[in-house]
């Protein structure tokens, strides 16, 4: 019988198509369910519009289906909990760093807030705002937060 660890071992060999890290070290694997010869793997996308989702799903199904005892493999993409860089393993951080990619230092409560006084809050006009995420719901928007009125807002950004 195939175990969750057997499946994790296979998944650890599947690289993210855009980054030099396995999907396990990147923290995409949220859950693995096995019932008889059927397995369901729940993955978290790094972001909703990721163009590599189909490729990752295909690689997971192809490789897990090769395990003896697996008759069917299904992948479900879920968005709760949301993926975060906190999910990247220590090994994944080392691999990313070797390729010139840094990760936020928020593992031990040591996060860095990017503040700005350039972008005023649309609700209260305060300049005590900070970027929450450079990636908003679309490519042309970023997410900001106002420390005065405690509202989140979007900012249109220049897209080249």
Contact map, one row per residue, 1 for C-alpha under 8 A:
1110000000000000000000000000000000010000000000000000000000000000000010000000000000000000000000000000000000000000000000000000000000000000000000000000000000000000
1111011000000000000000000000000000000000000000000000000000000000001111000000000000000000000000000000000000000000000000000000000000000000000000000000000000000000
1111111000000000000000000000000001000000000000000000000000000000000000000000000000000000000000000000000000000000000000000000000000000000000000000000000000000000
0111111100000000000000000000000111000000000000000000000000000000000000000000000000000000000000000000000000000000000000000000000000000000000000000000000000000000
0011111110000000000000000000000000000000000000000000000000000000000000000000000000000000000000000000000000000000000000000000000000000000000000000000000000000000
0111111111000000000000000000000000000000000000000000000000000000000000000000000000000000000000000000000000000000000000000000000000000000000000000000000000000000
0111111111100000000000000000000000000000000000000000000000000001000000000000000000000000000000000000000000000000000000000000000000000000000000000000000000000000
0001111111110000000000010000000000000000000000000000000000000000000000000000000000000000000000000000000000000000000000000000000000000000000000000000000000000000
0000111111111000000000000000000000000000000000000000000000000000000000000000000000000000000000000000000000000000000000000000000000000000000000000000000000000000
0000011111111100000000000000000000000000000000000000000000000011000000000000000000000000000000000000000000000000000000000000000000000000000000000000000000000000
0000001111111100000001110000000000000000000000000000000000010011000000000000000000000000000000000000000000000000000000000000000000000000000000000000000000000000
0000000111111110000001111000000000000000000000000000000000000000000000000000000000000000000000000000000000000000000000000000000000000000000000000000000000000000
0000000011111110000001000000000000000000000000000000000000000000000000000000000000000000000000000000000000000000000000000000000000000000000000000000000000000000
0000000001111111000001100000000000000000000000000000000100110000000000000000000000000000000000000000000000000000000000000000000000000000000000000000000000000000
0000000000011111101111100000000000000000000000000000000000000000000000000000000000000000000000000000000000000000000000000000000000000000000000000000000000000000
0000000000000111111111100100000000000000000000000001000100000000000000000000000000000000000000000000000000000000000000000000000000000000000000000000000000000000
0000000000000011111100000000000000000000000000000001001100000000000000000000000000000000000000000000000000000000000000000000000000000000000000000000000000000000
0000000000000001111100000000000000000000000000000001000000000000000000000000000000000000000000000000000000000000000000000000000000000000000000000000000000000000
0000000000000011111110000000000000000000000000000000000000000000000000000000000000000000000000010000000000000000000000000000000000000000000000000000000000000000
0000000000000011111111000000000000000000000000000000000000000000000000000000000000000000000000110010000000000000000000000000000000000000000000000000000000000000
0000000000000011001111101100000000000000000000000000000000000000000000000000000000000000000100110000000000000000000000000000000000000000000000000000000000000000
0000000000111111000111111100000000000000000000000000000000000000000000000000000000000000000100000000000000000000000000000000000000000000000000000000000000000000
0000000000110111000011111111100000000000000000000000000000000000000000000000000000000000000000000000000000000000000000000000000000000000000000000000000000000000
0000000100110000000001111111100000000000000000000000000000000000000000000000000000000000000000000000000000000000000000000000000000000000000000000000000000000000
0000000000010000000011111111000000000000000000000000000000000000000000000000000000000001111100000000000000000000000000000000000000000000000000000000000000000000
0000000000000001000011111111000000000000000000000000000000000000000000000000000000001011100100000000000000000000000000000000000000000000000000000000000000000000
0000000000000000000000111111110000000000000100000000000000000000000000000000000000100011100000000000000000000000000000000000000000000000000000000000000000000000
0000000000000000000000111111110000000000001111000000000000000000000000000000000000100010000000000000000000000000000000000000000000000000000000000000000000000000
0000000000000000000000110011111100000000111100000000000000000000000000000000000000000000000000000000000000000000000000000000000000000000000000000000000000000000
0000000000000000000000000011111100000000111100000000000000000000000000000000000000000000000000000000000000000000000000000000000000000000000000000000000000000000
0000000000000000000000000000111110000000111000000000000000000000000000000000000000000000000000000000000000000000000000000000000000000000000000000000000000000000
0001000000000000000000000000111111000011110000000000000000000000000000000000000000000000000000000000000000000000000000000000000000000000000000000000000000000000
0001000000000000000000000000001111100011100000000000000000000000000000000000000000000000000000000000000000000000000000000000000000000000000000000000000000000000
0011000000000000000000000000000111111111000000000000000000000000000000000000000000000000000000000000000000000000000000000000000000000000000000000000000000000000
0000000000000000000000000000000011111110000000000000000000000000000000000000000000000000000000000000000000000000000000000000000000000000000000000000000000000000
1000000000000000000000000000000001111110000000000000000000000000000001000000000000000000000000000000000000000000000000000000000000000000000000000000000000000000
0000000000000000000000000000000001111110000000000000000000000000000011110000000000000000000000000000000000000000000000000000000000000000000000000000000000000000
0000000000000000000000000000000001111111000000000000000000000000000001111000000000000000000000000000000000000000000000000000000000000000000000000000000000000000
0000000000000000000000000000000111111111100000000000000000000000000001011100000000000000000000000000000000000000000000000000000000000000000000000000000000000000
0000000000000000000000000000000111000111110000000000000000000000000000001111000000000000000000000000000000000000000000000000000000000000000000000000000000000000
0000000000000000000000000000111110000011111000000000000000000000000000001111000000000000000000000000000000000000000000000000000000000000000000000000000000000000
0000000000000000000000000000111100000001111100000000000000000000000000000011110000000000000000000000000000000000000000000000000000000000000000000000000000000000
0000000000000000000000000001111000000000111110000000000000000000000000000011110000000000000000000000000000000000000000000000000000000000000000000000000000000000
0000000000000000000000000011110000000000011111000000000000000000000000000000111111100000000000000000000000000000000000000000000000000000000000000000000000000000
0000000000000000000000000001000000000000001111110100100000000000000000000000111000100000000000000000000000000000000000000000000000000000000000000000000000000000
0000000000000000000000000001000000000000000111110100000000000000000000000000000000110000000000000000000000000000000000000000000000000000000000000000000000000000
0000000000000000000000000000000000000000000011111100000000000000000000000000000000100000000000000000000000000000000000000000000000000000000000000000000000000000
0000000000000000000000000000000000000000000011111100000000000000000000000000001000000000000000000000000000000000000000000000000000000000000000000000000000000000
0000000000000000000000000000000000000000000000111110000000000000000000000000000000000000000000000000000000000000000000000000000000000000000000000000000000000000
0000000000000000000000000000000000000000000011111111100000000000000000000000000000000000000000000000000000000000000000000000000000000000000000000000000000000000
0000000000000000000000000000000000000000000000001111110000000000000000000000000000000000000000000000000000000000000000000000000000000000000000000000000000000000
0000000000000001110000000000000000000000000000000111111100000000000000000000000000000000000000000000000000000000000000000000000000000000000000000000000000000000
0000000000000000000000000000000000000000000010000111111110000000000000000000000000000000000000000000000000000000000000000000000000000000000000000000000000000000
0000000000000000000000000000000000000000000000000011111111000000000000000000000000000000000000000000000000000000000000000000000000000000000000000000000000000000
0000000000000000100000000000000000000000000000000001111111100000000000000000000000000000000000000000000000000000000000000000000000000000000000000000000000000000
0000000000000101100000000000000000000000000000000001111111110000000000000000000000000000000000000000000000000000000000000000000000000000000000000000000000000000
0000000000000000000000000000000000000000000000000000111111111000000000000010000000000000000000000000000000000000000000000000000000000000000000000000000000000000
0000000000000000000000000000000000000000000000000000011111111100000000000000000000000000000000000000000000000000000000000000000000000000000000000000000000000000
0000000000000100000000000000000000000000000000000000001111111110000000000000000000000000000000000000000000000000000000000000000000000000000000000000000000000000
0000000000100100000000000000000000000000000000000000000111111111000000000010000000000000000000000000000000000000000000000000000000000000000000000000000000000000
0000000000000000000000000000000000000000000000000000000011111111100000001110000000000000000000000000000000000000000000000000000000000000000000000000000000000000
0000000000000000000000000000000000000000000000000000000001111111110000000000000000000000000000000000000000000000000000000000000000000000000000000000000000000000
0000000001100000000000000000000000000000000000000000000000111111111000000000000000000000000000000000000000000000000000000000000000000000000000000000000000000000
0000001001100000000000000000000000000000000000000000000000011111111001001000000000000000000000000000000000000000000000000000000000000000000000000000000000000000
0000000000000000000000000000000000000000000000000000000000001111111101111000000000000000000000000000000000000000000000000000000000000000000000000000000000000000
0000000000000000000000000000000000000000000000000000000000000111111101000000000000000000000000000000000000000000000000000000000000000000000000000000000000000000
0100000000000000000000000000000000000000000000000000000000000011111111000000000000000000000000000000000000000000000000000000000000000000000000000000000000000000
0100000000000000000000000000000000000000000000000000000000000000111111000000000000000000000000000000000000000000000000000000000000000000000000000000000000000000
1100000000000000000000000000000000001000000000000000000000000000001111100000000000000000000000000000000000000000000000000000000000000000000000000000000000000000
0100000000000000000000000000000000011110000000000000000000000001111111111000000000000000000000000000000000000000000000000000000000000000000000000000000000000000
0000000000000000000000000000000000001100000000000000000000000000100011111000000000000000000000000000000000000000000000000000000000000000000000000000000000000000
0000000000000000000000000000000000001110000000000000000000000000100001111100000000000000000000000000000000000000000000000000000000000000000000000000000000000000
0000000000000000000000000000000000000111100000000000000000001001100001111110000000000000000000000000000000000000000000000000000000000000000000000000000000000000
0000000000000000000000000000000000000011100000000000000000001000000000011111000000000000000000000000000000000000000000000000000000000000000000000000000000000000
0000000000000000000000000000000000000001111000000000000010011000000000001111100000000000000000000000000000000000000000000000000000000000000000000000000000000000
0000000000000000000000000000000000000001111000000000000000000000000000000111110000000000000000000000000000000000000000000000000000000000000000000000000000000000
0000000000000000000000000000000000000000011110000000000000000000000000000011111000000000000000000000000000000000000000000000000000000000000000000000000000000000
0000000000000000000000000000000000000000011110000000000000000000000000000001111110000000000000000000000000000000000000000000000000000000000000000000000000000000
0000000000000000000000000000000000000000000110010000000000000000000000000000111111100000000000000000000000000000000000000000000000000000000000000000000000000000
0000000000000000000000000000000000000000000100000000000000000000000000000000011111100000000000000000000000000000000000000000000000000000000000000000000000000000
0000000000000000000000000000000000000000000100000000000000000000000000000000011111100000000000000000000000000000000000000000000000000000000000000000000000000000
0000000000000000000000000000000000000000000100000000000000000000000000000000001111110000000000000000000000000000000000000000000000000000000000000000000000000000
0000000000000000000000000011000000000000000111100000000000000000000000000000001111111010000000000000000000000000000000000000000000000000000000000000000000000000
0000000000000000000000000000000000000000000001000000000000000000000000000000000001111111000000000000000000000000000000000000000000000000000000000000000000000000
0000000000000000000000000100000000000000000000000000000000000000000000000000000000111111000000000000001100000000000000000000000000000000000000000000000000000000
0000000000000000000000000000000000000000000000000000000000000000000000000000000000011111100000000000000101100000000000000000000000000000000000000000000000000000
0000000000000000000000000111000000000000000000000000000000000000000000000000000000111111100000000000000000000000000000000000000000000000000000000000000000000000
0000000000000000000000001110000000000000000000000000000000000000000000000000000000011111110110000000000000000000000000000000000000000000000000000000000000000000
0000000000000000000000001110000000000000000000000000000000000000000000000000000000000111111110000000000000000000000000000000000000000000000000000000000000000000
0000000000000000000000001000000000000000000000000000000000000000000000000000000000000001111111000000000000000000000000000000000000000000000000000000000000000000
0000000000000000000000001000000000000000000000000000000000000000000000000000000000000000111111100000000000000000000000000000000000000000000000000000000000000000
0000000000000000000011001100000000000000000000000000000000000000000000000000000000000001111111110000000000000000000000000000000000000000000000000000000000000000
0000000000000000000000000000000000000000000000000000000000000000000000000000000000000001111111111000011000000000000000000000000000000000000000000000000000000000
0000000000000000000000000000000000000000000000000000000000000000000000000000000000000000011111111100000000000000000000000000000000000000000000000000000000000000
0000000000000000000110000000000000000000000000000000000000000000000000000000000000000000001111111110000000000000000000000000000000000000000000000000000000000000
0000000000000000001110000000000000000000000000000000000000000000000000000000000000000000000111111111110000000000000000000000000000000000000000000000000000000000
0000000000000000000000000000000000000000000000000000000000000000000000000000000000000000000011111111110000000000000000000000000000000000000000000000000000000000
0000000000000000000000000000000000000000000000000000000000000000000000000000000000000000000001111111100000000000000000000000000000000000000000000000000000000000
0000000000000000000100000000000000000000000000000000000000000000000000000000000000000000000000111111100000000000000000000000000000000000000000000000000000000000
0000000000000000000000000000000000000000000000000000000000000000000000000000000000000000000000011111110000000000000000000000000000000000000000000000000000000000
0000000000000000000000000000000000000000000000000000000000000000000000000000000000000000000000011111111000000000000000000000000000000000000000000000000000000000
0000000000000000000000000000000000000000000000000000000000000000000000000000000000000000000010011001111100000000000000000000000000000000000000000000000000000000
0000000000000000000000000000000000000000000000000000000000000000000000000000000000001000000010000000111110000000000000000000000000000000000000000000000000000000
0000000000000000000000000000000000000000000000000000000000000000000000000000000000001100000000000000011111000011000000000000000000000000000000000000000000000000
0000000000000000000000000000000000000000000000000000000000000000000000000000000000000000000000000000001111111111000000000000000000000000000000000000000000000000
0000000000000000000000000000000000000000000000000000000000000000000000000000000000000100000000000000000111111111000000000000000000000000000000000000000000000000
0000000000000000000000000000000000000000000000000000000000000000000000000000000000000100000000000000000011111110000000000000000000000000000000000000000000000000
0000000000000000000000000000000000000000000000000000000000000000000000000000000000000000000000000000000011111100000000000000000000000000000000000000000000000000
0000000000000000000000000000000000000000000000000000000000000000000000000000000000000000000000000000000011111110000000000000000000000000000000000000000000000000
0000000000000000000000000000000000000000000000000000000000000000000000000000000000000000000000000000000011111111000000000000000000000000000000000000000000000000
0000000000000000000000000000000000000000000000000000000000000000000000000000000000000000000000000000000111101111100000000000000000000000000000000000000000000000
0000000000000000000000000000000000000000000000000000000000000000000000000000000000000000000000000000000111000111110000000000000000000000000000000000000000000000
0000000000000000000000000000000000000000000000000000000000000000000000000000000000000000000000000000000000000011111000000000000001100000000000000000000000000000
0000000000000000000000000000000000000000000000000000000000000000000000000000000000000000000000000000000000000001111100000000000001110000000000000000000000000000
0000000000000000000000000000000000000000000000000000000000000000000000000000000000000000000000000000000000000000111110000000000111100000000000000000000000000000
0000000000000000000000000000000000000000000000000000000000000000000000000000000000000000000000000000000000000000011111100000001111100000000000000000000000000000
0000000000000000000000000000000000000000000000000000000000000000000000000000000000000000000000000000000000000000001111110000001110000000000000000000000000000000
0000000000000000000000000000000000000000000000000000000000000000000000000000000000000000000000000000000000000000000111110000001000000000000000000000000000000000
0000000000000000000000000000000000000000000000000000000000000000000000000000000000000000000000000000000000000000000111111000001010000000000000000000000000000000
0000000000000000000000000000000000000000000000000000000000000000000000000000000000000000000000000000000000000000000011111100111110000000000000000000000000000000
0000000000000000000000000000000000000000000000000000000000000000000000000000000000000000000000000000000000000000000000111111111110000000000000001100000010000000
0000000000000000000000000000000000000000000000000000000000000000000000000000000000000000000000000000000000000000000000011111100000000000000000000000000010000000
0000000000000000000000000000000000000000000000000000000000000000000000000000000000000000000000000000000000000000000000001111100000000000000000000000101000000000
0000000000000000000000000000000000000000000000000000000000000000000000000000000000000000000000000000000000000000000000001111110000000000000000000001100000000000
0000000000000000000000000000000000000000000000000000000000000000000000000000000000000000000000000000000000000000000000011111111000000000000000000000000000000000
0000000000000000000000000000000000000000000000000000000000000000000000000000000000000000000000000000000000000000000000011001111110000000000000000101000000000000
0000000000000000000000000000000000000000000000000000000000000000000000000000000000000000000000000000000000000000000111111000111110000000000000000100000000000000
0000000000000000000000000000000000000000000000000000000000000000000000000000000000000000000000000000000000000000001110011000011111000000000000000111000000000000
0000000000000000000000000000000000000000000000000000000000000000000000000000000000000000000000000000000000000000001110111000011111100000000000011111000000000000
0000000000000000000000000000000000000000000000000000000000000000000000000000000000000000000000000000000000000000111100000000000111110000000000011110000000000000
0000000000000000000000000000000000000000000000000000000000000000000000000000000000000000000000000000000000000000111100000000000011111100000001111000000000000000
0000000000000000000000000000000000000000000000000000000000000000000000000000000000000000000000000000000000000000010000000000000001111100000001111000000000000000
0000000000000000000000000000000000000000000000000000000000000000000000000000000000000000000000000000000000000000000000000000000000111111000001110000000000000000
0000000000000000000000000000000000000000000000000000000000000000000000000000000000000000000000000000000000000000000000000000000000111111000011100000000000000000
0000000000000000000000000000000000000000000000000000000000000000000000000000000000000000000000000000000000000000000000000000000000001111111011100000000000000000
0000000000000000000000000000000000000000000000000000000000000000000000000000000000000000000000000000000000000000000000000000000000001111111111100000000001000000
0000000000000000000000000000000000000000000000000000000000000000000000000000000000000000000000000000000000000000000000000000000000000011111011000000000000000000
0000000000000000000000000000000000000000000000000000000000000000000000000000000000000000000000000000000000000000000000000000000000000011111110000000000000000000
0000000000000000000000000000000000000000000000000000000000000000000000000000000000000000000000000000000000000000000000000000000000000011111110000000000000000010
0000000000000000000000000000000000000000000000000000000000000000000000000000000000000000000000000000000000000000000000000000000000000001011111000000000000011110
0000000000000000000000000000000000000000000000000000000000000000000000000000000000000000000000000000000000000000000000000000000000000111111111100000000001111000
0000000000000000000000000000000000000000000000000000000000000000000000000000000000000000000000000000000000000000000000000000000000111111100111110000000001111000
0000000000000000000000000000000000000000000000000000000000000000000000000000000000000000000000000000000000000000000000000000000000111111000011111000000111100000
0000000000000000000000000000000000000000000000000000000000000000000000000000000000000000000000000000000000000000000000000000000011111000000001111100000111100000
0000000000000000000000000000000000000000000000000000000000000000000000000000000000000000000000000000000000000000000000001000000011110000000000111110011110000000
0000000000000000000000000000000000000000000000000000000000000000000000000000000000000000000000000000000000000000000000001000011111000000000000011111111110000000
0000000000000000000000000000000000000000000000000000000000000000000000000000000000000000000000000000000000000000000000000000000111000000000000001111111000000000
0000000000000000000000000000000000000000000000000000000000000000000000000000000000000000000000000000000000000000000000000001010110000000000000000111110000000000
0000000000000000000000000000000000000000000000000000000000000000000000000000000000000000000000000000000000000000000000000011000000000000000000000111111000000000
0000000000000000000000000000000000000000000000000000000000000000000000000000000000000000000000000000000000000000000000000000000000000000000000001111111100000000
0000000000000000000000000000000000000000000000000000000000000000000000000000000000000000000000000000000000000000000000000010000000000000000000001110111110000000
0000000000000000000000000000000000000000000000000000000000000000000000000000000000000000000000000000000000000000000000000000000000000000000000111100011111000000
0000000000000000000000000000000000000000000000000000000000000000000000000000000000000000000000000000000000000000000000001100000000000000000000111100001111100000
0000000000000000000000000000000000000000000000000000000000000000000000000000000000000000000000000000000000000000000000000000000000000001000011110000000111110000
0000000000000000000000000000000000000000000000000000000000000000000000000000000000000000000000000000000000000000000000000000000000000000000011110000000011111000
0000000000000000000000000000000000000000000000000000000000000000000000000000000000000000000000000000000000000000000000000000000000000000000111000000000001111100
0000000000000000000000000000000000000000000000000000000000000000000000000000000000000000000000000000000000000000000000000000000000000000000111000000000000111110
0000000000000000000000000000000000000000000000000000000000000000000000000000000000000000000000000000000000000000000000000000000000000000000100000000000000011111
0000000000000000000000000000000000000000000000000000000000000000000000000000000000000000000000000000000000000000000000000000000000000000001100000000000000001111
0000000000000000000000000000000000000000000000000000000000000000000000000000000000000000000000000000000000000000000000000000000000000000000000000000000000000111
